[in-house]
């Protein structure tokens, strides 16, 4: 059995980790053109750079966790929307609204999703963001395909084209934030 001291340290460690991620998101929001350094982040959090590395092995891992936060926030909502008994148009509108509301409420993470905060960072981060958008696009395509088979909507274009247009809209609006 673990001691209460162990559990307490674990909670402090987790809250410090969250504090680091929140500070990173804040810095991304407040300095849209500046490159983020671990020194700047450590100063913002009020810890040493070594303390940052006790919680995260690299700055890449910090960015990756912010992308994961976006995923675990967005996708359960999208899954709920896709399971609703509403029209395809309504589902697509709700998906756009969920993603854009998330981006508006999280401008620091929006910089990561738009890609500008990832310049000079590990290429795997861009790949991870692209995967996030690909998953969203797949859900939209599926909604449009299903509606075509049910004769719910008559889209002039192919579902891939319609989904691409919606994704261009979403990504463009995120870039504006």
CORSUL-V722451 format. One record per residue. N is the residue number from 0. SS is DSSP state (H for helix, E for strand, L for the rest). OMEGA is omega in radians with two decimals (NA if undefined). NEAR is the number of other ideal C-beta (glycine too) atoms within 8 Angstrom. Layout:
BEGIN
n=N ss=SS omega=OMEGA near=NEAR
n=N ss=SS omega=OMEGA near=NEAR
END
This chain:
BEGIN
n=0 ss=L omega=-3.11 near=2
n=1 ss=L omega=3.14 near=4
n=2 ss=L omega=3.07 near=6
n=3 ss=H omega=3.11 near=5
n=4 ss=H omega=3.14 near=6
n=5 ss=H omega=3.14 near=8
n=6 ss=H omega=3.14 near=9
n=7 ss=H omega=3.12 near=8
n=8 ss=H omega=3.14 near=8
n=9 ss=H omega=3.11 near=8
n=10 ss=H omega=3.12 near=8
n=11 ss=H omega=3.14 near=8
n=12 ss=H omega=-3.14 near=9
n=13 ss=H omega=-3.14 near=8
n=14 ss=H omega=3.09 near=8
n=15 ss=H omega=3.11 near=12
n=16 ss=H omega=3.09 near=10
n=17 ss=H omega=3.13 near=8
n=18 ss=H omega=3.11 near=9
n=19 ss=H omega=-3.14 near=15
n=20 ss=H omega=3.10 near=12
n=21 ss=H omega=3.11 near=8
n=22 ss=H omega=3.09 near=11
n=23 ss=H omega=3.12 near=14
n=24 ss=H omega=3.12 near=12
n=25 ss=H omega=3.12 near=10
n=26 ss=H omega=3.10 near=13
n=27 ss=H omega=-3.14 near=15
n=28 ss=H omega=-3.00 near=9
n=29 ss=H omega=3.14 near=6
n=30 ss=L omega=-3.04 near=7
n=31 ss=L omega=-3.11 near=8
n=32 ss=L omega=-3.07 near=3
n=33 ss=L omega=3.05 near=5
n=34 ss=L omega=-3.12 near=5
n=35 ss=L omega=3.05 near=11
n=36 ss=L omega=3.10 near=6
n=37 ss=H omega=3.10 near=9
n=38 ss=H omega=3.11 near=7
n=39 ss=H omega=-3.13 near=9
n=40 ss=H omega=3.14 near=16
n=41 ss=H omega=3.13 near=12
n=42 ss=H omega=3.13 near=7
n=43 ss=H omega=-3.12 near=9
n=44 ss=H omega=-3.11 near=12
n=45 ss=L omega=3.12 near=4
n=46 ss=L omega=3.08 near=8
n=47 ss=L omega=3.07 near=6
n=48 ss=H omega=3.11 near=8
n=49 ss=H omega=3.11 near=6
n=50 ss=H omega=3.08 near=11
n=51 ss=H omega=-3.09 near=14
n=52 ss=H omega=3.01 near=10
n=53 ss=H omega=-3.12 near=5
n=54 ss=H omega=-3.12 near=9
n=55 ss=L omega=-3.12 near=11
n=56 ss=L omega=-3.12 near=4
n=57 ss=L omega=3.07 near=8
n=58 ss=H omega=3.09 near=10
n=59 ss=H omega=3.14 near=10
n=60 ss=H omega=3.09 near=9
n=61 ss=H omega=3.11 near=13
n=62 ss=H omega=-3.14 near=15
n=63 ss=H omega=3.13 near=11
n=64 ss=H omega=3.06 near=10
n=65 ss=H omega=3.08 near=14
n=66 ss=H omega=3.09 near=15
n=67 ss=H omega=3.08 near=8
n=68 ss=H omega=3.11 near=10
n=69 ss=H omega=-3.13 near=14
n=70 ss=H omega=-3.09 near=9
n=71 ss=H omega=3.07 near=8
n=72 ss=H omega=-3.03 near=9
n=73 ss=H omega=-2.94 near=13
n=74 ss=H omega=3.05 near=9
n=75 ss=H omega=3.10 near=8
n=76 ss=H omega=3.12 near=9
n=77 ss=H omega=3.10 near=12
n=78 ss=H omega=3.09 near=8
n=79 ss=H omega=-3.14 near=8
n=80 ss=H omega=-3.09 near=11
n=81 ss=H omega=3.13 near=10
n=82 ss=L omega=3.14 near=5
n=83 ss=L omega=3.10 near=9
n=84 ss=L omega=3.13 near=2
n=85 ss=L omega=-3.12 near=6
n=86 ss=L omega=3.12 near=8
n=87 ss=H omega=3.12 near=11
n=88 ss=H omega=3.12 near=7
n=89 ss=H omega=3.12 near=9
n=90 ss=H omega=-3.13 near=13
n=91 ss=H omega=3.10 near=12
n=92 ss=H omega=3.14 near=8
n=93 ss=H omega=3.11 near=11
n=94 ss=H omega=3.10 near=15
n=95 ss=H omega=-3.11 near=11
n=96 ss=H omega=3.13 near=8
n=97 ss=H omega=-3.09 near=12
n=98 ss=H omega=-3.10 near=12
n=99 ss=H omega=3.06 near=11
n=100 ss=H omega=3.08 near=8
n=101 ss=H omega=-3.12 near=12
n=102 ss=H omega=-3.14 near=14
n=103 ss=H omega=-3.13 near=9
n=104 ss=H omega=-3.10 near=6
n=105 ss=L omega=-3.06 near=10
n=106 ss=H omega=3.09 near=11
n=107 ss=H omega=3.11 near=14
n=108 ss=H omega=3.08 near=15
n=109 ss=H omega=3.09 near=12
n=110 ss=H omega=3.09 near=12
n=111 ss=H omega=-3.13 near=16
n=112 ss=H omega=3.10 near=13
n=113 ss=H omega=3.07 near=11
n=114 ss=L omega=-3.07 near=9
n=115 ss=H omega=3.12 near=8
n=116 ss=H omega=-3.07 near=12
n=117 ss=H omega=3.10 near=11
n=118 ss=L omega=3.13 near=7
n=119 ss=L omega=3.12 near=4
n=120 ss=L omega=-3.11 near=10
n=121 ss=L omega=-3.10 near=7
n=122 ss=H omega=3.12 near=6
n=123 ss=H omega=3.13 near=8
n=124 ss=H omega=3.08 near=14
n=125 ss=H omega=3.11 near=9
n=126 ss=H omega=-3.14 near=8
n=127 ss=H omega=3.10 near=10
n=128 ss=H omega=3.11 near=13
n=129 ss=H omega=3.09 near=8
n=130 ss=H omega=3.11 near=8
n=131 ss=H omega=3.14 near=13
n=132 ss=H omega=3.09 near=12
n=133 ss=H omega=3.11 near=8
n=134 ss=H omega=3.09 near=9
n=135 ss=H omega=-3.13 near=14
n=136 ss=H omega=3.11 near=12
n=137 ss=H omega=3.13 near=8
n=138 ss=H omega=3.13 near=11
n=139 ss=H omega=3.11 near=14
n=140 ss=H omega=-3.12 near=11
n=141 ss=H omega=3.12 near=9
n=142 ss=H omega=-3.12 near=13
n=143 ss=H omega=3.10 near=15
n=144 ss=H omega=-3.13 near=9
n=145 ss=H omega=-3.12 near=9
n=146 ss=H omega=3.09 near=11
n=147 ss=H omega=3.14 near=12
n=148 ss=H omega=3.13 near=6
n=149 ss=L omega=-3.11 near=6
n=150 ss=L omega=-3.12 near=5
n=151 ss=L omega=3.11 near=7
n=152 ss=L omega=3.12 near=9
n=153 ss=L omega=3.12 near=5
n=154 ss=L omega=-3.13 near=9
n=155 ss=L omega=-3.09 near=3
n=156 ss=L omega=3.09 near=6
n=157 ss=L omega=3.11 near=6
n=158 ss=H omega=3.13 near=11
n=159 ss=H omega=-3.14 near=7
n=160 ss=H omega=3.13 near=8
n=161 ss=H omega=3.12 near=12
n=162 ss=H omega=3.12 near=12
n=163 ss=H omega=3.11 near=9
n=164 ss=H omega=3.11 near=8
n=165 ss=H omega=3.14 near=13
n=166 ss=H omega=3.08 near=12
n=167 ss=H omega=3.10 near=8
n=168 ss=H omega=-3.11 near=9
n=169 ss=H omega=-3.10 near=13
n=170 ss=H omega=3.10 near=10
n=171 ss=H omega=3.12 near=8
n=172 ss=H omega=3.10 near=10
n=173 ss=H omega=3.13 near=13
n=174 ss=H omega=3.12 near=8
n=175 ss=H omega=-3.14 near=5
n=176 ss=L omega=NA near=9
END
